[in-house]
């Protein structure tokens, strides 16, 4: 029996952490705009999925470490620590007096940087890198730390004030490289195509993080990040019909967080323009539109993943029967 459940845990893909990150982040966003019950539902769903991932890591550690030899899997693995950070932010809301939550957040921050070092040491330095070996998921590895300033107000704000600038520098450094990779070298396997959506995330992540840790934002920087992230967002959304034509892959998780963080960023930005009636109205409509898109995408990918996990349970049961 234990062996059969281990087989099921092995079949839970590491990229599901991207879905967890998107789901809990959506919950936190909805809660912030006064949809408290709906927000908590999404957060709880994400926490349940995170329990499965933690069990996978604990009981199938060797299998998980072997998966990290794949450079794409390794590059998306920091979504685990990013998801832990946003879960910690949720837990401070429901369990404000529990000190363990702060430990979880700090552990996630340390592990996040450890995963960055691992990726560079194993998949960057030893390799003779060419442009075709670089994927949009590298943004997760190098700019994913932008979740730290987005959550640090609840924990160690000074850490967020430092990491936001590091995340922003790395974003601007990698952006032209990855744009060239996606636009001029489209020879990605079908399983990696959903990763293109990640291009939407880092600008919005940096923007939302910057607004979270500064009381007097520099407006030219805000406008630059907003325009850039919105431009990439609508380019990606306009290509959804092509991206969703592919069969389901675990990389579908990449559709979720970019949509959520873009909606989060514009929701934060619009309050800065409340005294400019026309501009505020446009941003308000865009914010509402992007929140709806984020909800629909997260629900769709959640459904696809639940179907996938059910199929893995069926396979697990068949293996168990055959081993009797």
Order of alpha helices (4+ residues) and beta strands (2+ residues): alpha-alpha-alpha-alpha-alpha-alpha-alpha-alpha-alpha-alpha-alpha-alpha-alpha-alpha-alpha
